Amino acid sequence: MLELRVLEAKKLLRQSDLRIYEIAGRIGFQNADYFVTQFEKLEQVSPTEYRNILIEKE
């Protein structure tokens, strides 16, 4: 379940300019800080770092 949420978050990070707390809410997290820790657990980078890496590759 967490993996699916993070997959959806990664899609939103790539395809939108939504803020991290907005993405957290859309994928079912009440607490944006908790979302960030869970994302980091799976991806080894924060959602912001993930987005910045994508921007650098463009």
N, CA, C, O and CB atoms as a CASP TS submission, in Angstrom:
PFRMAT TS
TARGET T0000
AUTHOR 0000-0000-0000
METHOD Language model
MODEL 1
PARENT N/A
ATOM      1  N   MET     1       0.829  -1.209   0.000  1.00  0.00           N
ATOM      2  CA  MET     1       0.000   0.000   0.000  1.00  0.00           C
ATOM      3  C   MET     1       0.869   1.268   0.000  1.00  0.00           C
ATOM      4  O   MET     1       0.623   2.197  -0.770  1.00  0.00           O
ATOM      5  CB  MET     1      -0.941   0.002   1.225  1.00  0.00           C
ATOM      6  N   LEU     2       1.878   1.293   0.865  1.00  0.00           N
ATOM      7  CA  LEU     2       2.779   2.446   0.910  1.00  0.00           C
ATOM      8  C   LEU     2       3.484   2.621  -0.427  1.00  0.00           C
ATOM      9  O   LEU     2       3.646   3.741  -0.911  1.00  0.00           O
ATOM     10  CB  LEU     2       3.814   2.286   2.041  1.00  0.00           C
ATOM     11  N   GLU     3       3.902   1.504  -1.022  1.00  0.00           N
ATOM     12  CA  GLU     3       4.591   1.574  -2.314  1.00  0.00           C
ATOM     13  C   GLU     3       3.701   2.215  -3.379  1.00  0.00           C
ATOM     14  O   GLU     3       4.174   3.013  -4.189  1.00  0.00           O
ATOM     15  CB  GLU     3       5.025   0.170  -2.765  1.00  0.00           C
ATOM     16  N   LEU     4       2.420   1.867  -3.378  1.00  0.00           N
ATOM     17  CA  LEU     4       1.492   2.449  -4.349  1.00  0.00           C
ATOM     18  C   LEU     4       1.329   3.949  -4.129  1.00  0.00           C
ATOM     19  O   LEU     4       1.278   4.727  -5.081  1.00  0.00           O
ATOM     20  CB  LEU     4       0.131   1.758  -4.264  1.00  0.00           C
ATOM     21  N   ARG     5       1.248   4.337  -2.874  1.00  0.00           N
ATOM     22  CA  ARG     5       1.122   5.766  -2.566  1.00  0.00           C
ATOM     23  C   ARG     5       2.354   6.534  -3.023  1.00  0.00           C
ATOM     24  O   ARG     5       2.248   7.625  -3.583  1.00  0.00           O
ATOM     25  CB  ARG     5       0.903   5.975  -1.062  1.00  0.00           C
ATOM     26  N   VAL     6       3.520   5.953  -2.778  1.00  0.00           N
ATOM     27  CA  VAL     6       4.761   6.628  -3.180  1.00  0.00           C
ATOM     28  C   VAL     6       4.865   6.681  -4.705  1.00  0.00           C
ATOM     29  O   VAL     6       5.324   7.680  -5.259  1.00  0.00           O
ATOM     30  CB  VAL     6       5.997   5.903  -2.582  1.00  0.00           C
ATOM     31  N   LEU     7       4.446   5.624  -5.378  1.00  0.00           N
ATOM     32  CA  LEU     7       4.422   5.642  -6.848  1.00  0.00           C
ATOM     33  C   LEU     7       3.551   6.783  -7.363  1.00  0.00           C
ATOM     34  O   LEU     7       3.937   7.510  -8.278  1.00  0.00           O
ATOM     35  CB  LEU     7       3.907   4.296  -7.397  1.00  0.00           C
ATOM     36  N   GLU     8       2.384   6.928  -6.769  1.00  0.00           N
ATOM     37  CA  GLU     8       1.475   8.013  -7.160  1.00  0.00           C
ATOM     38  C   GLU     8       2.105   9.372  -6.845  1.00  0.00           C
ATOM     39  O   GLU     8       1.991  10.310  -7.633  1.00  0.00           O
ATOM     40  CB  GLU     8       0.109   7.871  -6.433  1.00  0.00           C
ATOM     41  N   ALA     9       2.768   9.473  -5.696  1.00  0.00           N
ATOM     42  CA  ALA     9       3.440  10.725  -5.312  1.00  0.00           C
ATOM     43  C   ALA     9       4.526  11.069  -6.322  1.00  0.00           C
ATOM     44  O   ALA     9       4.666  12.230  -6.708  1.00  0.00           O
ATOM     45  CB  ALA     9       4.048  10.612  -3.891  1.00  0.00           C
ATOM     46  N   LYS    10       5.292  10.078  -6.751  1.00  0.00           N
ATOM     47  CA  LYS    10       6.351  10.320  -7.730  1.00  0.00           C
ATOM     48  C   LYS    10       5.764  10.830  -9.042  1.00  0.00           C
ATOM     49  O   LYS    10       6.335  11.712  -9.683  1.00  0.00           O
ATOM     50  CB  LYS    10       7.164   9.038  -7.974  1.00  0.00           C
ATOM     51  N   LYS    11       4.620  10.269  -9.438  1.00  0.00           N
ATOM     52  CA  LYS    11       3.949  10.732 -10.649  1.00  0.00           C
ATOM     53  C   LYS    11       3.535  12.196 -10.496  1.00  0.00           C
ATOM     54  O   LYS    11       3.747  13.006 -11.398  1.00  0.00           O
ATOM     55  CB  LYS    11       2.717   9.851 -10.960  1.00  0.00           C
ATOM     56  N   LEU    12       2.946  12.525  -9.348  1.00  0.00           N
ATOM     57  CA  LEU    12       2.520  13.905  -9.106  1.00  0.00           C
ATOM     58  C   LEU    12       3.715  14.858  -9.033  1.00  0.00           C
ATOM     59  O   LEU    12       3.632  15.998  -9.490  1.00  0.00           O
ATOM     60  CB  LEU    12       1.708  13.987  -7.810  1.00  0.00           C
ATOM     61  N   LEU    13       4.815  14.392  -8.464  1.00  0.00           N
ATOM     62  CA  LEU    13       6.017  15.223  -8.404  1.00  0.00           C
ATOM     63  C   LEU    13       6.549  15.513  -9.807  1.00  0.00           C
ATOM     64  O   LEU    13       7.043  16.608 -10.077  1.00  0.00           O
ATOM     65  CB  LEU    13       7.103  14.536  -7.556  1.00  0.00           C
ATOM     66  N   ARG    14       6.445  14.528 -10.695  1.00  0.00           N
ATOM     67  CA  ARG    14       6.903  14.705 -12.078  1.00  0.00           C
ATOM     68  C   ARG    14       5.956  15.582 -12.886  1.00  0.00           C
ATOM     69  O   ARG    14       6.404  16.417 -13.672  1.00  0.00           O
ATOM     70  CB  ARG    14       7.052  13.354 -12.758  1.00  0.00           C
ATOM     71  N   GLN    15       4.663  15.401 -12.702  1.00  0.00           N
ATOM     72  CA  GLN    15       3.680  15.960 -13.626  1.00  0.00           C
ATOM     73  C   GLN    15       2.960  17.211 -13.123  1.00  0.00           C
ATOM     74  O   GLN    15       2.136  17.774 -13.845  1.00  0.00           O
ATOM     75  CB  GLN    15       2.675  14.926 -13.942  1.00  0.00           C
ATOM     76  N   SER    16       3.249  17.648 -11.917  1.00  0.00           N
ATOM     77  CA  SER    16       2.531  18.801 -11.384  1.00  0.00           C
ATOM     78  C   SER    16       3.463  19.723 -10.613  1.00  0.00           C
ATOM     79  O   SER    16       4.609  19.388 -10.315  1.00  0.00           O
ATOM     80  CB  SER    16       1.387  18.346 -10.486  1.00  0.00           C
ATOM     81  N   ASP    17       2.930  20.889 -10.305  1.00  0.00           N
ATOM     82  CA  ASP    17       3.651  21.840  -9.456  1.00  0.00           C
ATOM     83  C   ASP    17       3.047  21.887  -8.059  1.00  0.00           C
ATOM     84  O   ASP    17       3.251  22.849  -7.318  1.00  0.00           O
ATOM     85  CB  ASP    17       3.638  23.241 -10.084  1.00  0.00           C
ATOM     86  N   LEU    18       2.306  20.849  -7.706  1.00  0.00           N
ATOM     87  CA  LEU    18       1.683  20.814  -6.380  1.00  0.00           C
ATOM     88  C   LEU    18       2.746  20.865  -5.294  1.00  0.00           C
ATOM     89  O   LEU    18       3.853  20.354  -5.463  1.00  0.00           O
ATOM     90  CB  LEU    18       0.817  19.552  -6.216  1.00  0.00           C
ATOM     91  N   ARG    19       2.396  21.483  -4.190  1.00  0.00           N
ATOM     92  CA  ARG    19       3.287  21.502  -3.036  1.00  0.00           C
ATOM     93  C   ARG    19       3.276  20.132  -2.367  1.00  0.00           C
ATOM     94  O   ARG    19       2.352  19.341  -2.557  1.00  0.00           O
ATOM     95  CB  ARG    19       2.869  22.607  -2.030  1.00  0.00           C
ATOM     96  N   ILE    20       4.310  19.865  -1.588  1.00  0.00           N
ATOM     97  CA  ILE    20       4.459  18.545  -0.965  1.00  0.00           C
ATOM     98  C   ILE    20       3.243  18.211  -0.097  1.00  0.00           C
ATOM     99  O   ILE    20       2.748  17.084  -0.142  1.00  0.00           O
ATOM    100  CB  ILE    20       5.747  18.493  -0.116  1.00  0.00           C
ATOM    101  N   TYR    21       2.762  19.164   0.682  1.00  0.00           N
ATOM    102  CA  TYR    21       1.611  18.871   1.546  1.00  0.00           C
ATOM    103  C   TYR    21       0.359  18.587   0.722  1.00  0.00           C
ATOM    104  O   TYR    21      -0.505  17.822   1.149  1.00  0.00           O
ATOM    105  CB  TYR    21       1.351  20.041   2.507  1.00  0.00           C
ATOM    106  N   GLU    22       0.257  19.202  -0.463  1.00  0.00           N
ATOM    107  CA  GLU    22      -0.891  18.934  -1.334  1.00  0.00           C
ATOM    108  C   GLU    22      -0.814  17.519  -1.905  1.00  0.00           C
ATOM    109  O   GLU    22      -1.822  16.817  -1.989  1.00  0.00           O
ATOM    110  CB  GLU    22      -0.955  19.967  -2.478  1.00  0.00           C
ATOM    111  N   ILE    23       0.379  17.114  -2.292  1.00  0.00           N
ATOM    112  CA  ILE    23       0.567  15.746  -2.788  1.00  0.00           C
ATOM    113  C   ILE    23       0.274  14.757  -1.673  1.00  0.00           C
ATOM    114  O   ILE    23      -0.402  13.752  -1.895  1.00  0.00           O
ATOM    115  CB  ILE    23       2.009  15.542  -3.331  1.00  0.00           C
ATOM    116  N   ALA    24       0.774  15.030  -0.480  1.00  0.00           N
ATOM    117  CA  ALA    24       0.521  14.146   0.670  1.00  0.00           C
ATOM    118  C   ALA    24      -0.977  13.946   0.866  1.00  0.00           C
ATOM    119  O   ALA    24      -1.441  12.818   1.031  1.00  0.00           O
ATOM    120  CB  ALA    24       1.154  14.727   1.958  1.00  0.00           C
ATOM    121  N   GLY    25      -1.727  15.037   0.847  1.00  0.00           N
ATOM    122  CA  GLY    25      -3.174  14.948   1.018  1.00  0.00           C
ATOM    123  C   GLY    25      -3.840  14.148  -0.084  1.00  0.00           C
ATOM    124  O   GLY    25      -4.751  13.364   0.181  1.00  0.00           O
ATOM    125  N   ARG    26      -3.398  14.336  -1.311  1.00  0.00           N
ATOM    126  CA  ARG    26      -4.017  13.639  -2.449  1.00  0.00           C
ATOM    127  C   ARG    26      -3.805  12.143  -2.396  1.00  0.00           C
ATOM    128  O   ARG    26      -4.642  11.382  -2.881  1.00  0.00           O
ATOM    129  CB  ARG    26      -3.469  14.173  -3.750  1.00  0.00           C
ATOM    130  N   ILE    27      -2.695  11.707  -1.813  1.00  0.00           N
ATOM    131  CA  ILE    27      -2.443  10.265  -1.767  1.00  0.00           C
ATOM    132  C   ILE    27      -2.831   9.648  -0.421  1.00  0.00           C
ATOM    133  O   ILE    27      -2.537   8.482  -0.157  1.00  0.00           O
ATOM    134  CB  ILE    27      -0.976   9.989  -2.051  1.00  0.00           C
ATOM    135  N   GLY    28      -3.494  10.440   0.425  1.00  0.00           N
ATOM    136  CA  GLY    28      -4.094   9.873   1.626  1.00  0.00           C
ATOM    137  C   GLY    28      -3.351  10.069   2.929  1.00  0.00           C
ATOM    138  O   GLY    28      -3.660   9.406   3.920  1.00  0.00           O
ATOM    139  N   PHE    29      -2.382  10.963   2.952  1.00  0.00           N
ATOM    140  CA  PHE    29      -1.674  11.240   4.209  1.00  0.00           C
ATOM    141  C   PHE    29      -2.252  12.498   4.839  1.00  0.00           C
ATOM    142  O   PHE    29      -2.368  13.531   4.179  1.00  0.00           O
ATOM    143  CB  PHE    29      -0.140  11.401   3.970  1.00  0.00           C
ATOM    144  N   GLN    30      -2.615  12.412   6.111  1.00  0.00           N
ATOM    145  CA  GLN    30      -3.101  13.576   6.849  1.00  0.00           C
ATOM    146  C   GLN    30      -1.938  14.501   7.215  1.00  0.00           C
ATOM    147  O   GLN    30      -2.097  15.719   7.293  1.00  0.00           O
ATOM    148  CB  GLN    30      -3.857  13.133   8.122  1.00  0.00           C
ATOM    149  N   ASN    31      -0.778  13.905   7.436  1.00  0.00           N
ATOM    150  CA  ASN    31       0.380  14.626   7.958  1.00  0.00           C
ATOM    151  C   ASN    31       1.484  14.639   6.903  1.00  0.00           C
ATOM    152  O   ASN    31       2.014  13.586   6.548  1.00  0.00           O
ATOM    153  CB  ASN    31       0.887  13.980   9.279  1.00  0.00           C
ATOM    154  N   ALA    32       1.832  15.819   6.403  1.00  0.00           N
ATOM    155  CA  ALA    32       2.840  15.929   5.347  1.00  0.00           C
ATOM    156  C   ALA    32       4.218  15.485   5.839  1.00  0.00           C
ATOM    157  O   ALA    32       4.978  14.890   5.075  1.00  0.00           O
ATOM    158  CB  ALA    32       2.909  17.369   4.830  1.00  0.00           C
ATOM    159  N   ASP    33       4.551  15.763   7.096  1.00  0.00           N
ATOM    160  CA  ASP    33       5.856  15.346   7.625  1.00  0.00           C
ATOM    161  C   ASP    33       5.974  13.826   7.637  1.00  0.00           C
ATOM    162  O   ASP    33       7.030  13.277   7.321  1.00  0.00           O
ATOM    163  CB  ASP    33       6.068  15.904   9.046  1.00  0.00           C
ATOM    164  N   TYR    34       4.898  13.154   8.000  1.00  0.00           N
ATOM    165  CA  TYR    34       4.896  11.692   8.003  1.00  0.00           C
ATOM    166  C   TYR    34       5.058  11.163   6.574  1.00  0.00           C
ATOM    167  O   TYR    34       5.793  10.204   6.342  1.00  0.00           O
ATOM    168  CB  TYR    34       3.590  11.147   8.640  1.00  0.00           C
ATOM    169  N   PHE    35       4.372  11.790   5.627  1.00  0.00           N
ATOM    170  CA  PHE    35       4.527  11.415   4.221  1.00  0.00           C
ATOM    171  C   PHE    35       5.990  11.524   3.802  1.00  0.00           C
ATOM    172  O   PHE    35       6.528  10.613   3.173  1.00  0.00           O
ATOM    173  CB  PHE    35       3.645  12.304   3.320  1.00  0.00           C
ATOM    174  N   VAL    36       6.629  12.632   4.149  1.00  0.00           N
ATOM    175  CA  VAL    36       8.033  12.843   3.764  1.00  0.00           C
ATOM    176  C   VAL    36       8.910  11.737   4.337  1.00  0.00           C
ATOM    177  O   VAL    36       9.772  11.214   3.630  1.00  0.00           O
ATOM    178  CB  VAL    36       8.534  14.227   4.248  1.00  0.00           C
ATOM    179  N   THR    37       8.713  11.369   5.599  1.00  0.00           N
ATOM    180  CA  THR    37       9.554  10.320   6.193  1.00  0.00           C
ATOM    181  C   THR    37       9.315   8.976   5.500  1.00  0.00           C
ATOM    182  O   THR    37      10.260   8.214   5.293  1.00  0.00           O
ATOM    183  CB  THR    37       9.272  10.193   7.710  1.00  0.00           C
ATOM    184  N   GLN    38       8.075   8.681   5.145  1.00  0.00           N
ATOM    185  CA  GLN    38       7.772   7.424   4.465  1.00  0.00           C
ATOM    186  C   GLN    38       8.348   7.416   3.047  1.00  0.00           C
ATOM    187  O   GLN    38       8.865   6.395   2.593  1.00  0.00           O
ATOM    188  CB  GLN    38       6.253   7.194   4.422  1.00  0.00           C
ATOM    189  N   PHE    39       8.261   8.536   2.360  1.00  0.00           N
ATOM    190  CA  PHE    39       8.834   8.657   1.024  1.00  0.00           C
ATOM    191  C   PHE    39      10.347   8.442   1.093  1.00  0.00           C
ATOM    192  O   PHE    39      10.916   7.710   0.283  1.00  0.00           O
ATOM    193  CB  PHE    39       8.505  10.043   0.407  1.00  0.00           C
ATOM    194  N   GLU    40      10.986   9.084   2.064  1.00  0.00           N
ATOM    195  CA  GLU    40      12.441   8.947   2.218  1.00  0.00           C
ATOM    196  C   GLU    40      12.843   7.514   2.522  1.00  0.00           C
ATOM    197  O   GLU    40      13.885   7.045   2.063  1.00  0.00           O
ATOM    198  CB  GLU    40      12.945   9.865   3.323  1.00  0.00           C
ATOM    199  N   LYS    41      12.017   6.818   3.297  1.00  0.00           N
ATOM    200  CA  LYS    41      12.302   5.434   3.646  1.00  0.00           C
ATOM    201  C   LYS    41      12.409   4.562   2.392  1.00  0.00           C
ATOM    202  O   LYS    41      13.282   3.699   2.297  1.00  0.00           O
ATOM    203  CB  LYS    41      11.217   4.890   4.581  1.00  0.00           C
ATOM    204  N   LEU    42      11.516   4.798   1.439  1.00  0.00           N
ATOM    205  CA  LEU    42      11.504   3.991   0.214  1.00  0.00           C
ATOM    206  C   LEU    42      12.464   4.494  -0.855  1.00  0.00           C
ATOM    207  O   LEU    42      13.074   3.694  -1.564  1.00  0.00           O
ATOM    208  CB  LEU    42      10.115   3.953  -0.353  1.00  0.00           C
ATOM    209  N   GLU    43      12.603   5.802  -0.976  1.00  0.00           N
ATOM    210  CA  GLU    43      13.354   6.371  -2.103  1.00  0.00           C
ATOM    211  C   GLU    43      14.753   6.880  -1.738  1.00  0.00           C
ATOM    212  O   GLU    43      15.533   7.215  -2.629  1.00  0.00           O
ATOM    213  CB  GLU    43      12.569   7.499  -2.699  1.00  0.00           C
ATOM    214  N   GLN    44      15.077   6.941  -0.455  1.00  0.00           N
ATOM    215  CA  GLN    44      16.362   7.445   0.027  1.00  0.00           C
ATOM    216  C   GLN    44      16.607   8.917  -0.303  1.00  0.00           C
ATOM    217  O   GLN    44      17.724   9.409  -0.142  1.00  0.00           O
ATOM    218  CB  GLN    44      17.471   6.619  -0.552  1.00  0.00           C
ATOM    219  N   VAL    45      15.590   9.612  -0.756  1.00  0.00           N
ATOM    220  CA  VAL    45      15.644  11.074  -0.935  1.00  0.00           C
ATOM    221  C   VAL    45      14.281  11.633  -0.536  1.00  0.00           C
ATOM    222  O   VAL    45      13.279  10.918  -0.547  1.00  0.00           O
ATOM    223  CB  VAL    45      16.013  11.473  -2.430  1.00  0.00           C
ATOM    224  N   SER    46      14.256  12.907  -0.186  1.00  0.00           N
ATOM    225  CA  SER    46      12.980  13.535   0.155  1.00  0.00           C
ATOM    226  C   SER    46      12.201  13.814  -1.133  1.00  0.00           C
ATOM    227  O   SER    46      12.781  13.815  -2.218  1.00  0.00           O
ATOM    228  CB  SER    46      13.202  14.853   0.967  1.00  0.00           C
ATOM    229  N   PRO    47      10.902  14.050  -1.020  1.00  0.00           N
ATOM    230  CA  PRO    47      10.133  14.404  -2.215  1.00  0.00           C
ATOM    231  C   PRO    47      10.692  15.645  -2.927  1.00  0.00           C
ATOM    232  O   PRO    47      10.715  15.699  -4.157  1.00  0.00           O
ATOM    233  CB  PRO    47       8.677  14.643  -1.837  1.00  0.00           C
ATOM    234  N   THR    48      11.131  16.616  -2.167  1.00  0.00           N
ATOM    235  CA  THR    48      11.705  17.831  -2.768  1.00  0.00           C
ATOM    236  C   THR    48      12.983  17.502  -3.528  1.00  0.00           C
ATOM    237  O   THR    48      13.189  17.975  -4.645  1.00  0.00           O
ATOM    238  CB  THR    48      11.994  18.892  -1.683  1.00  0.00           C
ATOM    239  N   GLU    49      13.842  16.685  -2.913  1.00  0.00           N
ATOM    240  CA  GLU    49      15.080  16.286  -3.591  1.00  0.00           C
ATOM    241  C   GLU    49      14.770  15.489  -4.857  1.00  0.00           C
ATOM    242  O   GLU    49      15.426  15.658  -5.885  1.00  0.00           O
ATOM    243  CB  GLU    49      15.971  15.454  -2.644  1.00  0.00           C
ATOM    244  N   TYR    50      13.763  14.620  -4.769  1.00  0.00           N
ATOM    245  CA  TYR    50      13.349  13.837  -5.931  1.00  0.00           C
ATOM    246  C   TYR    50      12.940  14.764  -7.078  1.00  0.00           C
ATOM    247  O   TYR    50      13.373  14.586  -8.217  1.00  0.00           O
ATOM    248  CB  TYR    50      12.184  12.891  -5.561  1.00  0.00           C
ATOM    249  N   ARG    51      12.123  15.729  -6.771  1.00  0.00           N
ATOM    250  CA  ARG    51      11.679  16.695  -7.799  1.00  0.00           C
ATOM    251  C   ARG    51      12.867  17.478  -8.361  1.00  0.00           C
ATOM    252  O   ARG    51      12.954  17.689  -9.571  1.00  0.00           O
ATOM    253  CB  ARG    51      10.631  17.677  -7.208  1.00  0.00           C
ATOM    254  N   ASN    52      13.773  17.903  -7.497  1.00  0.00           N
ATOM    255  CA  ASN    52      14.946  18.674  -7.954  1.00  0.00           C
ATOM    256  C   ASN    52      15.840  17.845  -8.861  1.00  0.00           C
ATOM    257  O   ASN    52      16.404  18.370  -9.821  1.00  0.00           O
ATOM    258  CB  ASN    52      15.756  19.177  -6.755  1.00  0.00           C
ATOM    259  N   ILE    53      15.975  16.568  -8.573  1.00  0.00           N
ATOM    260  CA  ILE    53      16.771  15.675  -9.426  1.00  0.00           C
ATOM    261  C   ILE    53      16.130  15.602 -10.821  1.00  0.00           C
ATOM    262  O   ILE    53      16.826  15.635 -11.835  1.00  0.00           O
ATOM    263  CB  ILE    53      16.880  14.240  -8.789  1.00  0.00           C
ATOM    264  N   LEU    54      14.806  15.504 -10.854  1.00  0.00           N
ATOM    265  CA  LEU    54      14.111  15.464 -12.140  1.00  0.00           C
ATOM    266  C   LEU    54      14.326  16.744 -12.932  1.00  0.00           C
ATOM    267  O   LEU    54      14.529  16.700 -14.146  1.00  0.00           O
ATOM    268  CB  LEU    54      12.623  15.231 -11.930  1.00  0.00           C
ATOM    269  N   ILE    55      14.282  17.876 -12.253  1.00  0.00           N
ATOM    270  CA  ILE    55      14.470  19.176 -12.907  1.00  0.00           C
ATOM    271  C   ILE    55      15.871  19.276 -13.488  1.00  0.00           C
ATOM    272  O   ILE    55      16.053  19.794 -14.590  1.00  0.00           O
ATOM    273  CB  ILE    55      14.222  20.329 -11.914  1.00  0.00           C
ATOM    274  N   GLU    56      16.873  18.777 -12.743  1.00  0.00           N
ATOM    275  CA  GLU    56      18.261  18.833 -13.204  1.00  0.00           C
ATOM    276  C   GLU    56      18.458  17.996 -14.463  1.00  0.00           C
ATOM    277  O   GLU    56      19.296  18.329 -15.301  1.00  0.00           O
ATOM    278  CB  GLU    56      19.210  18.353 -12.101  1.00  0.00           C
ATOM    279  N   LYS    57      17.701  16.920 -14.604  1.00  0.00           N
ATOM    280  CA  LYS    57      17.862  16.030 -15.753  1.00  0.00           C
ATOM    281  C   LYS    57      17.248  16.600 -17.026  1.00  0.00           C
ATOM    282  O   LYS    57      17.569  16.159 -18.130  1.00  0.00           O
ATOM    283  CB  LYS    57      17.242  14.686 -15.452  1.00  0.00           C
ATOM    284  N   GLU    58      16.370  17.576 -16.868  1.00  0.00           N
ATOM    285  CA  GLU    58      15.694  18.142 -18.055  1.00  0.00           C
ATOM    286  C   GLU    58      16.622  19.011 -18.878  1.00  0.00           C
ATOM    287  O   GLU    58      16.210  19.557 -19.902  1.00  0.00           O
ATOM    288  CB  GLU    58      14.478  18.959 -17.636  1.00  0.00           C
TER
END
